[in-house]
Amino acid sequence: MAGEVENQVEQVLNLVVCTKEQSRNMRKALNEKILETVSTLRAVFVKIKASGDKNTSEINSQTKHVDNLETELKQCKKKETYMQHTLSPARATTLEEAVVTEH
């Protein structure tokens, strides 16, 4: 979609430039003003695209960071569950009995 919009904007700007070039009756100052305006618009669109690319990159980076944190959280929960299972009260009683039996 972004590429489509970019192409449409470029076509419109090219149309303005072509119209200006075909209109020989325009004053030179007006011709220069049109070219300057088109140039400024192109520069603005380049900045907008760069900003969007930077934001997309930041979003991807943050998404990757969140995924890593989720993986770490799952590992911690898995360890916690394992520890709770091995140290559950029923298991602790069995361990206590084993210790008493040894002595």
N, C-alpha and C positions, 0 to 999 in steps of 0.2 A: 504494500500500500504506500509506504513512504517513497519508494522508487517511482511509483506511478504519479504521485503528487509532484515530486521533483521534476519529472519529465514534463508535466503539464505547465508548471511554472516556467521552465526553460523555454517551452514552445511559445508561451505568451510573451516572454521577454524578447525572444527572437522576432516575433511578429511586430512588436513595437519598434525594434531596430529596423526591420525591413520596411515598415510603413514610413519611418523617418527617412530612410534612404530613397524611397520612391517619391517622396514629396519634395520636389526641387524648389518649390516656392517658399518654403519655410526660411526664416531668417537663420543665419549661421549661429547666433546665440541660442536660439530655440533648439536647433539640432544638437548643439553641445550640451544643453541642459537635459535633453532626453537621454543622450548617451551617458551622461553623468548619473542620472537617476537610475537607469538600468544597471549600471555598474554598481551603484550603491545597493540596489535591491539584491543583486547577485551576491555581494559580500555579506549582506545580512542573512540570506538563506544559507550560505556556507557556515556562518557562525551558529545559526540555529541547528543545522545538521550536526556540527561538531559538538554542540551542547547535548543534543539528543544521544549521540554516540557515547559521550562521556557518561551520561546518566544511565544508559543501557549497560555500559561496562561496570559501573558502580552497583547497579541492581544485580548483575550476574555475580559479582564478587560477594555481595552480601548474601545472596541466595546460597552460594557455595559455603560460606561461613555458617549459615544457619543449618545447612545439611550436615556439616561436620559436627556442630554442637548437638544436633538431634542424635547422630550416631553415638557420640560420647555419652549422652544422657541414657540412651538405650543400654549401652554397655554397663553404666553405673547401676541402672535399675536391675539388670540381669545379675550383677554381682551382689546387689543388696538382697534380691530374692534368694539367691543361692545361700548367702550368709544366714538369712532368716530361716531357711529350710534346715540348714545344718545345725543351727543353734535354737531350734524350736523347743518349747518346754518338754514335749514328749521325748525328744532326742536328748535333751539335757538330763532328764531323769535316767535314761539308759546310760549316759556317760557317767553320771554320778554313781550308779550301781556298779559300773565297771571299775571305777576308781576304788570304791569300797571293797569290792571283791578282791582286788589286787592286794590290798593292805590286810 
